[in-house]
Amino acid sequence: MDFTYSEEQRMLADSLRRFVGSEYTFERRRRNAREHGSFDRTIWSSLAEMGVLGLGVPAEHGGFGHGPASQVVVQRELGRALVQEPVIPSGVISAAILAQHAPVALQAEWLPALASGERIFALAYLEPGTRYRPEAAQALARHAGPNGYVLNGAKSVVWHGAAADMYLVSAKLDGALALFLVHRDAPGLTVSGYPTMDRLAGADLALVNVPATLVTTNGPDAIELGLDHGIAAQCAATAGAIERLIEITAEYLATRKQFGKPLASFQALQHRVADMLLQKELALSMAYVAAQGLDATDVAERRRKVSAAKVVTAKAARFVGQQAVQLHGGMGMTDELEVGDYFKALTMVDVLLGDTDLHLERYGEAMAA
């Protein structure tokens, strides 16, 4: 896989950097969180027009059919600005599941709406007490009519679930885990949204005889594939956030003075910034590793590369976030600087889409295989 930017990728990256630079200033991001619950339909439409949401959607369904390498380019730029819209849950995770596991009729019906931003999708696979284990789901599906199904159960911590129009919901069908498509306005569905630590909005779902459409009876593989695409995108976004946070910290050290000298002139602080830069390079390298893993034909290789990338990137995110707060001194602990926004987002990297313990276990199993 060639990670050298093509002319098209370079133009896309430049366009995105200009866009988020103007639309995702510190003040605009905070205002979005207050007024729109971290989600702005205007920005969402702009991202769709730029091709961000349809990047991985096949061309025959209104997308561009680009591979993981282009996702690294896009997510890195979005991560630099801490873009708050549900690009990964909808445009990456759900797009991958629908494109590779849904019947042709469902793809034709819903992928164009996903690529255009008309519909927002979210994966609902977690339940209270299951701790990242999709196969432990207790939600149940049963047949209702010749081609219909109804779902009963509960889903928790749906990433960007409060903004979604459609949900990909896992449930046991005849003892096996399957995946279903559920409309937000379906009768019997209750969506309880709430803010998260990183200024986003999650949701819990309660399902009581909710009508649903079957996406695939192979729920475990579909969910794993979608999550792996999401993790790879998340790693790239994290590398971008780390990169921008280091720039913010370096700017602060260059302007803040102590004993009549800029803080950047003190060697001890220079060493700490150098350690942060090392972690940035590790995170970006592992984002490329994760993208490579998505192209692997061997499932064990994909699992090994994606889980390794998740672990290393989460560690780098926590390190850089903590160092940035400390290097800002007392100001780093206040809500007045955007360093706090980056710290919260980077801290959440470890728990999103499986924590370090889970991925170390998965990595070990993939190595043994």
Residue frames as qw, qx, qy, qz and C-alpha x, y, z in Angstrom:
[[0.000, 0.889, 0.458, 0.000, 0.00, 0.00, 0.00],
 [0.431, 0.308, 0.009, 0.848, 1.39, 3.37, -1.06],
 [0.263, -0.772, -0.470, 0.338, 0.90, 6.09, 1.54],
 [0.263, -0.150, 0.184, 0.935, 2.52, 8.84, -0.53],
 [0.337, 0.620, 0.394, -0.589, -0.19, 11.41, -1.16],
 [0.433, 0.419, 0.607, 0.518, -1.50, 11.42, -4.70],
 [0.051, 0.176, 0.136, 0.974, -2.39, 14.74, -6.30],
 [0.467, -0.506, -0.500, -0.525, -6.06, 14.08, -5.57],
 [0.658, -0.504, -0.492, 0.265, -5.35, 13.22, -1.93],
 [0.396, -0.103, -0.159, 0.898, -3.16, 16.29, -1.52],
 [0.159, -0.335, -0.269, -0.889, -5.92, 18.52, -2.86],
 [0.602, -0.544, -0.527, -0.253, -8.47, 16.87, -0.56],
 [0.627, -0.367, -0.412, 0.550, -6.18, 17.26, 2.46],
 [0.218, 0.048, -0.019, 0.975, -5.54, 20.93, 1.66],
 [0.337, -0.445, -0.398, -0.728, -9.25, 21.60, 1.17],
 [0.664, -0.532, -0.525, 0.007, -10.12, 19.92, 4.44],
 [0.529, -0.241, -0.322, 0.748, -7.43, 21.79, 6.35],
 [0.003, -0.197, -0.109, -0.974, -8.72, 25.11, 5.05],
 [0.498, -0.480, -0.499, -0.522, -12.29, 24.14, 5.82],
 [0.681, -0.518, -0.480, 0.194, -11.74, 22.98, 9.39],
 [0.440, -0.034, -0.201, 0.875, -9.38, 25.87, 9.96],
 [0.158, -0.253, -0.118, -0.947, -12.22, 28.30, 9.33],
 [0.643, -0.385, -0.395, -0.532, -15.18, 26.27, 10.64],
 [0.828, -0.391, -0.384, 0.116, -13.55, 24.64, 13.67],
 [0.141, 0.579, -0.399, 0.697, -11.94, 27.46, 15.55],
 [0.209, -0.073, -0.802, 0.555, -11.90, 27.08, 19.31],
 [0.306, 0.157, 0.304, -0.889, -14.81, 29.47, 19.70],
 [0.627, 0.119, -0.410, -0.652, -16.89, 27.81, 16.95],
 [0.493, 0.003, -0.869, 0.045, -16.32, 24.34, 18.42],
 [0.041, -0.157, -0.706, 0.689, -17.48, 25.48, 21.85],
 [0.437, 0.186, 0.055, -0.878, -20.50, 27.24, 20.34],
 [0.590, 0.073, -0.679, -0.431, -21.45, 24.12, 18.40],
 [0.331, -0.088, -0.886, 0.312, -21.34, 22.10, 21.60],
 [0.128, 0.226, 0.512, -0.819, -23.62, 24.59, 23.35],
 [0.473, 0.324, -0.018, -0.819, -26.10, 25.30, 20.57],
 [0.708, 0.277, -0.469, -0.450, -26.15, 22.12, 18.52],
 [0.888, -0.305, 0.303, -0.163, -25.22, 19.43, 21.03],
 [0.448, -0.476, 0.649, 0.390, -21.84, 18.99, 19.26],
 [0.459, 0.249, 0.760, 0.387, -23.53, 18.35, 15.92],
 [0.202, 0.590, -0.020, -0.782, -24.11, 21.01, 13.27],
 [0.708, 0.461, 0.535, -0.007, -26.16, 20.04, 10.20],
 [0.367, 0.907, -0.128, -0.163, -24.59, 22.83, 8.14],
 [0.135, -0.672, 0.717, 0.127, -21.09, 21.49, 8.69],
 [0.648, 0.024, 0.761, -0.030, -22.35, 17.95, 8.12],
 [0.658, 0.690, 0.282, -0.101, -23.71, 18.95, 4.72],
 [0.200, 0.882, -0.405, -0.134, -20.41, 20.62, 3.84],
 [0.394, -0.432, 0.808, 0.069, -18.48, 17.47, 4.73],
 [0.707, 0.331, 0.623, -0.050, -20.83, 15.45, 2.51],
 [0.512, 0.849, 0.018, -0.130, -20.32, 17.87, -0.39],
 [0.003, 0.789, -0.607, -0.100, -16.55, 17.51, -0.02],
 [0.769, 0.255, -0.565, -0.155, -16.87, 13.73, -0.35],
 [0.100, -0.454, 0.765, -0.447, -15.86, 12.88, 3.20],
 [0.682, -0.058, 0.516, -0.515, -18.95, 10.80, 4.00],
 [0.901, 0.360, 0.075, -0.231, -18.93, 8.86, 0.75],
 [0.057, 0.732, -0.665, -0.140, -15.22, 8.21, 0.61],
 [0.211, -0.234, 0.949, -0.008, -15.55, 4.47, 1.25],
 [0.663, 0.389, 0.478, -0.426, -18.95, 4.03, -0.39],
 [0.538, 0.134, 0.683, 0.475, -18.85, 2.25, -3.78],
 [0.021, 0.185, -0.292, -0.938, -19.20, 4.54, -6.79],
 [0.215, -0.306, -0.780, -0.501, -22.36, 2.78, -7.97],
 [0.348, -0.674, -0.641, 0.119, -24.05, 3.93, -4.76],
 [0.022, -0.955, -0.145, -0.258, -23.06, 7.58, -4.91],
 [0.602, -0.729, 0.185, 0.270, -19.65, 7.35, -3.23],
 [0.253, 0.835, -0.464, -0.154, -16.03, 7.40, -4.36],
 [0.992, 0.065, -0.110, 0.017, -14.91, 3.85, -3.58],
 [0.234, 0.737, -0.547, 0.322, -11.60, 4.91, -2.05],
 [0.804, -0.108, -0.554, 0.185, -9.61, 2.56, 0.17],
 [0.642, -0.657, -0.266, 0.290, -8.10, 2.85, 3.66],
 [0.550, -0.007, 0.028, 0.835, -5.16, 4.98, 2.49],
 [0.019, -0.526, -0.260, -0.810, -7.50, 7.85, 1.60],
 [0.576, -0.715, -0.373, -0.137, -9.26, 7.48, 4.96],
 [0.665, -0.336, -0.183, 0.641, -5.92, 8.12, 6.68],
 [0.258, 0.258, 0.161, 0.917, -5.58, 11.38, 4.73],
 [0.309, -0.612, -0.357, -0.634, -9.10, 12.54, 5.59],
 [0.691, -0.623, -0.366, 0.025, -9.25, 11.44, 9.22],
 [0.607, -0.129, -0.187, 0.762, -5.87, 12.97, 10.00],
 [0.057, 0.333, 0.119, 0.934, -7.16, 16.38, 8.93],
 [0.529, -0.600, -0.372, -0.470, -10.46, 15.97, 10.76],
 [0.753, -0.419, -0.391, 0.324, -8.60, 14.87, 13.88],
 [0.410, 0.145, -0.144, 0.889, -6.43, 17.99, 13.85],
 [0.211, -0.350, -0.055, -0.911, -9.55, 20.10, 14.34],
 [0.140, 0.133, 0.852, -0.487, -11.40, 17.71, 16.68],
 [0.407, -0.097, -0.456, -0.785, -14.30, 17.56, 14.24],
 [0.364, -0.046, 0.695, -0.618, -17.38, 16.71, 16.32],
 [0.738, 0.215, -0.148, -0.623, -19.64, 15.29, 13.61],
 [0.804, -0.166, 0.554, -0.137, -20.26, 11.50, 13.46],
 [0.488, 0.628, -0.507, -0.333, -18.02, 10.86, 10.45],
 [0.060, 0.341, -0.937, 0.043, -16.48, 7.64, 11.78],
 [0.451, 0.144, 0.790, -0.390, -19.67, 5.97, 13.11],
 [0.645, 0.586, 0.293, -0.394, -21.64, 6.75, 9.94],
 [0.518, 0.765, -0.296, -0.243, -19.21, 7.34, 7.07],
 [0.170, 0.539, -0.825, 0.026, -16.70, 4.67, 8.07],
 [0.287, -0.095, 0.907, -0.295, -18.12, 1.96, 10.37],
 [0.616, 0.410, 0.507, -0.442, -21.67, 1.80, 9.03],
 [0.534, 0.664, -0.317, -0.416, -20.54, 2.34, 5.43],
 [0.109, 0.431, -0.892, -0.076, -18.15, -0.62, 5.66],
 [0.394, 0.092, 0.857, -0.318, -20.79, -2.90, 7.17],
 [0.622, 0.557, 0.289, -0.468, -23.47, -2.00, 4.63],
 [0.431, 0.683, -0.463, -0.364, -21.10, -2.12, 1.64],
 [0.225, 0.400, -0.887, -0.038, -19.70, -5.54, 2.50],
 [0.082, 0.070, 0.951, -0.289, -22.47, -7.36, 4.37],
 [0.473, 0.383, 0.378, -0.698, -25.87, -5.89, 3.43],
 [0.585, 0.421, 0.674, 0.162, -28.00, -7.31, 0.61],
 [0.308, 0.178, 0.404, 0.842, -27.78, -5.47, -2.72],
 [0.130, -0.733, -0.533, -0.403, -31.28, -4.03, -2.30],
 [0.472, -0.804, -0.239, 0.272, -30.41, -2.48, 1.08],
 [0.518, -0.249, 0.203, 0.793, -27.15, -1.10, -0.29],
 [0.170, 0.405, 0.492, 0.752, -28.98, 0.59, -3.15],
 [0.283, -0.800, -0.481, -0.219, -31.56, 2.00, -0.76],
 [0.518, -0.831, -0.131, 0.158, -29.34, 3.34, 2.02],
 [0.684, -0.180, 0.134, 0.695, -25.73, 3.85, 0.88],
 [0.256, 0.549, 0.270, 0.748, -26.59, 6.87, -1.34],
 [0.375, -0.851, -0.215, -0.299, -28.37, 8.49, 1.61],
 [0.751, -0.537, -0.012, 0.385, -25.35, 7.79, 3.82],
 [0.611, 0.108, 0.205, 0.757, -22.89, 9.22, 1.29],
 [0.078, 0.654, 0.282, 0.698, -24.94, 12.37, 0.78],
 [0.098, 0.077, -0.531, 0.838, -25.33, 12.96, 4.51],
 [0.516, -0.326, -0.313, -0.728, -29.10, 12.69, 4.24],
 [0.866, -0.419, -0.206, -0.180, -29.06, 9.85, 6.78],
 [0.016, -0.659, 0.665, -0.351, -26.75, 9.37, 9.75],
 [0.887, -0.110, -0.437, -0.102, -26.03, 5.82, 10.88],
 [0.220, -0.638, 0.631, -0.381, -24.65, 4.49, 14.15],
 [0.623, 0.060, -0.780, -0.004, -23.68, 0.98, 15.27],
 [0.583, -0.496, 0.310, -0.564, -25.48, -0.19, 18.44],
 [0.766, 0.145, -0.626, 0.006, -23.67, -3.32, 19.60],
 [0.199, 0.216, -0.714, 0.636, -22.79, -2.70, 23.25],
 [0.603, -0.571, -0.428, -0.357, -25.05, -3.64, 26.16],
 [0.406, -0.723, 0.382, -0.407, -24.78, -3.13, 29.93],
 [0.761, -0.402, 0.499, -0.101, -22.33, -5.66, 31.31],
 [0.920, 0.360, 0.117, 0.097, -21.03, -6.99, 27.98],
 [0.373, -0.768, 0.346, 0.389, -17.84, -4.87, 28.01],
 [0.187, 0.635, -0.554, -0.506, -16.92, -4.71, 24.31],
 [0.256, -0.064, 0.955, 0.138, -18.05, -8.31, 23.67],
 [0.489, 0.127, -0.301, -0.809, -20.59, -8.25, 20.80],
 [0.493, -0.034, -0.845, -0.202, -21.21, -11.99, 21.12],
 [0.143, -0.202, -0.792, 0.558, -22.49, -11.48, 24.69],
 [0.312, -0.121, -0.134, -0.933, -25.51, -9.49, 23.47],
 [0.173, 0.240, 0.881, -0.369, -28.80, -10.33, 25.16],
 [0.457, 0.373, -0.011, -0.807, -31.11, -8.42, 22.80],
 [0.463, 0.159, 0.870, 0.061, -33.44, -10.78, 20.96],
 [0.358, 0.278, -0.372, -0.810, -34.95, -10.74, 17.48],
 [0.471, 0.214, 0.847, -0.122, -37.91, -12.77, 16.30],
 [0.082, 0.203, 0.700, 0.680, -39.71, -13.20, 13.00],
 [0.279, 0.509, 0.467, -0.667, -42.81, -11.07, 12.44],
 [0.634, 0.657, 0.046, -0.405, -44.50, -11.84, 9.16],
 [0.922, 0.340, 0.091, 0.163, -42.86, -13.29, 6.05],
 [0.636, 0.460, -0.131, 0.606, -39.95, -10.83, 5.84],
 [0.171, -0.809, 0.126, -0.548, -40.18, -8.75, 9.00],
 [0.615, -0.090, -0.618, 0.482, -38.54, -8.85, 12.42],
 [0.350, -0.861, -0.042, -0.368, -39.03, -7.22, 15.79],
 [0.513, 0.296, -0.566, 0.573, -36.35, -6.53, 18.39],
 [0.596, -0.765, -0.138, -0.201, -36.44, -6.49, 22.19],
 [0.790, -0.153, -0.215, 0.553, -33.59, -5.49, 24.47],
 [0.180, -0.966, 0.006, 0.188, -31.30, -2.60, 25.35],
 [0.729, 0.376, -0.036, 0.571, -28.17, -1.06, 23.85],
 [0.411, -0.853, -0.079, 0.311, -25.78, 1.25, 25.66],
 [0.335, -0.656, 0.339, 0.585, -23.05, 3.78, 24.88],
 [0.658, 0.556, 0.428, 0.272, -23.93, 4.15, 21.20],
 [0.407, -0.305, 0.167, 0.845, -21.19, 6.39, 19.81],
 [0.121, 0.100, -0.269, -0.950, -22.88, 9.52, 18.38],
 [0.003, 0.383, 0.922, 0.064, -26.17, 7.73, 18.95],
 [0.084, 0.643, 0.446, -0.616, -27.98, 10.95, 19.83],
 [0.181, 0.548, -0.289, -0.764, -27.37, 12.33, 16.32],
 [0.121, -0.055, 0.913, 0.385, -28.22, 9.17, 14.35],
 [0.612, 0.145, -0.120, -0.768, -31.26, 8.70, 12.13],
 [0.904, 0.109, -0.350, -0.221, -30.66, 4.97, 11.62],
 [0.464, -0.594, 0.634, -0.171, -29.16, 2.29, 13.83],
 [0.680, 0.245, -0.685, -0.090, -27.39, -0.96, 13.00],
 [0.596, -0.479, 0.414, -0.493, -28.50, -3.04, 15.99],
 [0.328, 0.241, -0.913, 0.007, -27.15, -6.44, 16.99],
 [0.704, -0.192, 0.335, -0.596, -29.52, -9.08, 18.37],
 [0.261, -0.153, 0.952, 0.037, -29.76, -12.85, 18.71],
 [0.706, 0.248, -0.175, -0.640, -31.86, -14.47, 15.99],
 [0.966, 0.044, -0.210, -0.148, -32.51, -18.20, 16.46],
 [0.851, -0.451, 0.086, 0.254, -29.52, -18.33, 18.81],
 [0.670, 0.134, 0.179, 0.707, -27.05, -16.62, 16.45],
 [0.134, -0.648, -0.106, 0.743, -25.97, -12.97, 16.45],
 [0.419, 0.572, 0.525, 0.470, -27.44, -11.00, 13.55],
 [0.167, -0.263, -0.040, 0.949, -27.47, -7.33, 12.58],
 [0.168, 0.702, 0.687, 0.081, -30.61, -5.30, 11.90],
 [0.141, 0.245, 0.133, 0.950, -31.46, -1.88, 10.55],
 [0.165, -0.669, -0.670, 0.276, -33.74, 0.22, 12.78],
 [0.100, 0.675, 0.210, 0.700, -35.24, 3.66, 12.06],
 [0.137, 0.092, -0.500, 0.850, -34.92, 6.23, 14.83],
 [0.464, -0.069, 0.112, -0.876, -38.65, 6.95, 14.68],
 [0.478, -0.083, -0.847, -0.217, -39.62, 3.26, 14.79],
 [0.659, -0.535, -0.044, -0.527, -42.45, 2.49, 17.26],
 [0.925, -0.351, -0.128, 0.061, -41.16, 0.98, 20.50],
 [0.697, 0.201, -0.192, 0.660, -37.71, 2.55, 20.25],
 [0.315, -0.943, -0.095, 0.039, -36.63, 4.96, 22.99],
 [0.650, 0.402, -0.179, 0.620, -33.39, 6.92, 22.48],
 [0.474, -0.858, -0.121, 0.158, -31.83, 8.50, 25.57],
 [0.584, 0.595, -0.149, 0.531, -29.06, 10.89, 24.59],
 [0.565, -0.794, -0.037, 0.223, -26.45, 12.34, 26.94],
 [0.271, 0.884, -0.370, 0.090, -23.21, 14.35, 26.70],
 [0.933, -0.069, -0.161, 0.314, -19.88, 12.57, 26.98],
 [0.564, -0.637, 0.027, 0.525, -16.61, 13.72, 28.48],
 [0.437, -0.099, 0.416, 0.791, -15.19, 14.79, 25.11],
 [0.247, 0.430, 0.069, -0.865, -18.13, 17.13, 24.36],
 [0.271, -0.013, -0.778, -0.567, -19.85, 14.64, 22.06],
 [0.648, -0.088, 0.254, -0.712, -23.21, 12.93, 22.59],
 [0.079, 0.070, -0.991, -0.078, -23.79, 9.23, 23.17],
 [0.656, -0.127, -0.085, -0.739, -27.07, 7.41, 23.58],
 [0.262, -0.033, 0.943, -0.202, -28.75, 4.37, 25.13],
 [0.492, -0.012, -0.521, -0.697, -31.47, 2.51, 23.25],
 [0.437, 0.051, 0.786, -0.434, -34.45, 0.69, 24.71],
 [0.355, 0.113, -0.677, -0.634, -36.22, -1.62, 22.25],
 [0.452, 0.157, 0.746, -0.463, -39.71, -3.01, 22.85],
 [0.589, 0.474, 0.654, 0.035, -41.12, -4.90, 19.86],
 [0.085, 0.729, -0.231, -0.639, -39.27, -2.56, 17.49],
 [0.839, 0.500, 0.215, -0.020, -39.73, -3.36, 13.78],
 [0.288, -0.681, 0.534, 0.410, -36.43, -3.97, 12.02],
 [0.784, 0.562, -0.199, -0.176, -34.92, -5.02, 8.71],
 [0.883, -0.271, 0.276, 0.266, -32.37, -7.82, 8.58],
 [0.193, 0.859, -0.420, -0.220, -28.95, -6.68, 7.34],
 [0.522, 0.410, -0.748, 0.003, -27.00, -9.91, 7.83],
 [0.899, -0.386, -0.136, -0.154, -27.19, -13.11, 9.82],
 [0.792, 0.091, -0.268, 0.541, -23.40, -13.01, 10.16],
 [0.256, -0.951, -0.092, -0.149, -23.39, -10.41, 12.91],
 [0.698, -0.585, 0.163, 0.379, -19.99, -11.17, 14.49],
 [0.627, 0.100, 0.362, 0.683, -18.03, -10.78, 11.26],
 [0.159, 0.781, 0.342, 0.497, -19.98, -7.71, 10.16],
 [0.407, -0.911, -0.058, -0.009, -19.48, -5.96, 13.50],
 [0.721, -0.418, 0.238, 0.499, -15.80, -6.86, 13.65],
 [0.528, 0.373, 0.371, 0.667, -15.22, -5.57, 10.13],
 [0.023, -0.885, -0.253, -0.391, -17.00, -2.30, 10.86],
 [0.562, -0.814, 0.037, 0.144, -15.15, -1.79, 14.13],
 [0.733, -0.161, 0.279, 0.600, -11.77, -2.49, 12.50],
 [0.340, 0.596, 0.313, 0.657, -12.47, 0.16, 9.87],
 [0.290, -0.912, -0.166, -0.236, -13.54, 2.50, 12.66],
 [0.717, -0.589, 0.100, 0.359, -10.39, 1.82, 14.68],
 [0.634, 0.153, 0.288, 0.701, -8.16, 2.50, 11.68],
 [0.088, 0.766, 0.267, 0.578, -9.96, 5.79, 11.07],
 [0.525, -0.844, -0.102, -0.034, -9.78, 6.63, 14.76],
 [0.761, -0.306, 0.127, 0.558, -6.02, 6.01, 14.81],
 [0.431, 0.404, 0.269, 0.761, -5.54, 8.45, 11.92],
 [0.199, -0.847, -0.236, -0.433, -7.77, 11.06, 13.59],
 [0.697, -0.684, -0.052, 0.212, -5.83, 10.61, 16.83],
 [0.681, -0.020, 0.165, 0.713, -2.53, 11.14, 15.05],
 [0.173, 0.634, 0.265, 0.706, -3.92, 14.38, 13.63],
 [0.455, -0.847, -0.179, -0.209, -5.14, 15.54, 17.05],
 [0.770, -0.444, 0.026, 0.458, -1.76, 14.74, 18.60],
 [0.540, 0.288, 0.219, 0.760, -0.02, 16.67, 15.83],
 [0.047, -0.757, -0.220, -0.614, -2.16, 19.76, 16.36],
 [0.629, -0.764, -0.141, 0.004, -1.90, 19.62, 20.16],
 [0.739, -0.216, 0.061, 0.635, 1.89, 19.59, 19.92],
 [0.301, 0.491, 0.225, 0.786, 1.74, 22.67, 17.68],
 [0.353, -0.825, -0.229, -0.378, -0.50, 24.43, 20.21],
 [0.758, -0.593, -0.064, 0.264, 1.85, 23.51, 23.05],
 [0.654, 0.055, 0.126, 0.744, 4.95, 24.66, 21.14],
 [0.080, 0.682, 0.226, 0.691, 3.28, 27.99, 20.38],
 [0.548, -0.807, -0.159, -0.150, 2.47, 28.46, 24.07],
 [0.790, -0.394, 0.025, 0.469, 6.05, 27.64, 25.14],
 [0.521, 0.308, 0.187, 0.774, 7.42, 30.09, 22.59],
 [0.074, -0.704, -0.180, -0.683, 5.30, 32.99, 23.87],
 [0.664, -0.724, -0.158, -0.097, 5.08, 32.31, 27.61],
 [0.386, 0.617, -0.464, 0.505, 8.07, 33.72, 29.51],
 [0.777, -0.611, -0.136, 0.069, 9.67, 32.81, 32.82],
 [0.618, -0.536, 0.156, 0.554, 12.71, 34.54, 34.31],
 [0.123, 0.763, -0.230, -0.592, 12.67, 36.81, 31.26],
 [0.018, 0.312, -0.831, -0.460, 13.03, 33.96, 28.77],
 [0.747, 0.057, -0.305, -0.588, 10.54, 32.00, 26.67],
 [0.798, -0.274, 0.484, -0.230, 9.72, 28.61, 28.19],
 [0.907, 0.420, -0.013, -0.004, 10.79, 27.05, 24.89],
 [0.328, 0.761, -0.503, 0.243, 14.39, 28.02, 25.66],
 [0.532, -0.517, 0.606, -0.287, 14.61, 25.67, 28.68],
 [0.283, 0.357, -0.861, -0.224, 16.26, 22.42, 27.74],
 [0.229, 0.066, 0.912, -0.335, 14.19, 20.23, 30.06],
 [0.550, 0.496, 0.365, -0.564, 11.01, 21.41, 28.37],
 [0.435, 0.564, -0.527, -0.464, 12.56, 20.93, 24.93],
 [0.027, 0.198, -0.980, -0.002, 13.21, 17.29, 25.85],
 [0.395, 0.305, 0.742, -0.447, 9.58, 16.81, 26.83],
 [0.558, 0.606, -0.030, -0.566, 8.38, 18.26, 23.53],
 [0.270, 0.470, -0.790, -0.287, 10.81, 15.94, 21.73],
 [0.191, 0.035, 0.960, -0.200, 9.23, 12.98, 23.55],
 [0.513, 0.505, 0.424, -0.550, 5.81, 14.20, 22.42],
 [0.459, 0.614, -0.405, -0.497, 7.02, 14.40, 18.82],
 [0.038, 0.265, -0.960, -0.083, 8.30, 10.83, 19.06],
 [0.349, 0.282, 0.820, -0.354, 4.86, 9.67, 20.19],
 [0.509, 0.606, 0.046, -0.610, 3.27, 11.58, 17.31],
 [0.341, 0.495, -0.707, -0.372, 5.41, 9.72, 14.80],
 [0.117, -0.033, 0.983, -0.135, 4.55, 6.42, 16.46],
 [0.453, 0.442, 0.567, -0.527, 0.84, 7.19, 16.30],
 [0.506, 0.623, -0.219, -0.555, 0.96, 8.20, 12.64],
 [0.176, 0.380, -0.884, -0.206, 3.02, 5.13, 11.73],
 [0.208, 0.130, 0.938, -0.244, 0.55, 2.86, 13.49],
 [0.531, 0.525, 0.244, -0.618, -2.34, 4.56, 11.68],
 [0.458, 0.525, -0.578, -0.425, -0.67, 3.41, 8.46],
 [0.002, -0.165, 0.983, -0.079, -0.26, -0.07, 9.93],
 [0.428, 0.326, 0.678, -0.500, -3.98, -0.22, 10.74],
 [0.563, 0.586, -0.104, -0.573, -4.86, 0.88, 7.21],
 [0.273, 0.416, -0.837, -0.227, -2.59, -1.84, 5.84],
 [0.227, 0.012, 0.927, -0.299, -4.37, -4.35, 8.04],
 [0.581, 0.430, 0.343, -0.600, -7.72, -3.53, 6.43],
 [0.589, 0.562, -0.415, -0.406, -6.33, -4.62, 3.05],
 [0.133, -0.354, 0.925, -0.043, -5.03, -7.92, 4.43],
 [0.671, -0.009, -0.557, -0.489, -6.70, -11.05, 3.07],
 [0.534, -0.118, -0.789, 0.280, -5.90, -12.97, 6.25],
 [0.451, -0.772, -0.280, -0.350, -8.27, -12.16, 9.10],
 [0.760, -0.496, -0.175, 0.383, -5.63, -12.87, 11.77],
 [0.504, 0.117, 0.068, 0.853, -3.26, -10.40, 10.13],
 [0.114, -0.650, -0.269, -0.702, -5.97, -7.74, 10.06],
 [0.643, -0.712, -0.269, -0.078, -6.76, -8.29, 13.72],
 [0.746, -0.277, -0.106, 0.597, -3.10, -8.19, 14.70],
 [0.356, 0.263, 0.119, 0.889, -2.34, -4.95, 12.85],
 [0.257, -0.681, -0.291, -0.621, -5.50, -3.12, 13.86],
 [0.703, -0.662, -0.256, 0.041, -5.26, -4.09, 17.54],
 [0.681, -0.149, -0.072, 0.714, -1.55, -3.23, 17.69],
 [0.170, 0.443, 0.175, 0.863, -2.31, 0.16, 16.18],
 [0.456, -0.731, -0.321, -0.394, -5.11, 0.78, 18.68],
 [0.756, -0.527, -0.222, 0.320, -2.91, -0.02, 21.68],
 [0.569, -0.031, 0.028, 0.822, 0.08, 2.08, 20.59],
 [0.029, 0.535, 0.275, 0.798, -2.05, 5.01, 19.46],
 [0.535, -0.747, -0.331, -0.215, -4.05, 5.08, 22.70],
 [0.724, -0.426, -0.145, 0.524, -0.83, 5.08, 24.72],
 [0.398, 0.173, 0.148, 0.889, 0.61, 7.91, 22.61],
 [0.183, -0.682, -0.369, -0.604, -2.63, 9.89, 22.94],
 [0.628, -0.723, -0.280, 0.064, -2.64, 9.69, 26.72],
 [0.671, -0.245, -0.028, 0.699, 1.06, 10.60, 26.96],
 [0.253, 0.319, 0.230, 0.884, 0.84, 13.64, 24.68],
 [0.329, -0.738, -0.391, -0.440, -2.39, 14.84, 26.30],
 [0.674, -0.654, -0.230, 0.255, -0.89, 14.68, 29.78],
 [0.584, -0.110, 0.068, 0.801, 2.36, 16.35, 28.72],
 [0.105, 0.533, 0.326, 0.774, 0.49, 19.16, 26.98],
 [0.464, -0.798, -0.318, -0.217, -1.57, 19.92, 30.09],
 [0.714, -0.521, -0.099, 0.457, 1.53, 19.90, 32.30],
 [0.504, 0.089, 0.180, 0.840, 3.54, 22.10, 29.94],
 [0.073, -0.676, -0.318, -0.661, 0.74, 24.66, 30.02],
 [0.126, 0.128, -0.582, 0.793, 1.09, 24.82, 33.78],
 [0.196, 0.328, 0.668, -0.639, -1.89, 26.00, 35.79],
 [0.439, 0.367, -0.172, -0.802, -3.57, 27.29, 32.63],
 [0.319, 0.135, -0.876, -0.336, -3.68, 23.74, 31.31],
 [0.056, -0.262, -0.911, 0.315, -6.15, 22.81, 34.05],
 [0.283, 0.409, 0.280, -0.821, -8.66, 25.51, 33.12],
 [0.531, 0.521, 0.668, 0.036, -11.48, 25.47, 30.59],
 [0.164, 0.866, -0.021, -0.473, -10.23, 28.65, 28.94],
 [0.045, 0.583, -0.680, -0.442, -7.72, 26.99, 26.61],
 [0.845, 0.254, -0.232, -0.409, -8.40, 24.43, 23.90],
 [0.220, 0.411, -0.872, 0.150, -5.68, 22.19, 25.27],
 [0.448, -0.047, 0.718, -0.531, -8.37, 20.82, 27.58],
 [0.791, 0.360, 0.030, -0.493, -10.58, 19.85, 24.63],
 [0.601, 0.496, -0.622, -0.076, -7.72, 17.91, 23.06],
 [0.069, -0.335, 0.856, -0.389, -6.82, 16.27, 26.36],
 [0.652, 0.085, 0.516, -0.549, -10.37, 15.00, 26.84],
 [0.802, 0.451, -0.174, -0.350, -10.63, 13.72, 23.28],
 [0.447, 0.511, -0.730, 0.085, -7.25, 11.96, 23.49],
 [0.302, -0.251, 0.791, -0.469, -8.09, 10.41, 26.85],
 [0.773, 0.201, 0.311, -0.516, -11.23, 8.87, 25.32],
 [0.534, 0.504, -0.607, -0.303, -9.23, 7.12, 22.59],
 [0.002, 0.269, -0.944, 0.191, -8.42, 4.20, 24.88],
 [0.399, 0.181, 0.769, -0.465, -12.04, 3.36, 25.72],
 [0.620, 0.489, -0.039, -0.612, -13.63, 3.90, 22.30],
 [0.806, 0.396, -0.362, -0.251, -14.07, 0.75, 20.17],
 [0.942, -0.114, -0.260, 0.177, -12.36, -1.50, 22.71],
 [0.321, -0.904, 0.282, -0.025, -9.84, -0.65, 25.42],
 [0.184, 0.682, -0.708, 0.008, -6.18, -1.64, 25.70],
 [0.498, -0.223, 0.805, -0.232, -6.88, -4.83, 27.67],
 [0.796, 0.404, 0.362, -0.267, -9.26, -6.08, 24.99],
 [0.623, 0.740, -0.236, -0.096, -6.90, -5.34, 22.11],
 [0.084, -0.610, 0.784, -0.080, -3.87, -6.83, 23.84],
 [0.652, 0.004, 0.726, -0.219, -5.89, -10.01, 24.25],
 [0.748, 0.604, 0.179, -0.209, -7.01, -9.88, 20.64],
 [0.304, 0.795, -0.519, -0.078, -3.45, -9.25, 19.47],
 [0.332, -0.414, 0.840, -0.114, -2.21, -12.27, 21.41],
 [0.741, 0.251, 0.587, -0.208, -4.89, -14.49, 19.92],
 [0.638, 0.747, -0.076, -0.168, -4.09, -13.27, 16.42],
 [0.074, 0.714, -0.696, -0.013, -0.38, -13.96, 16.96],
 [0.521, -0.182, 0.819, -0.155, -1.15, -17.46, 18.19],
 [0.764, 0.483, 0.359, -0.233, -3.31, -18.07, 15.13]]
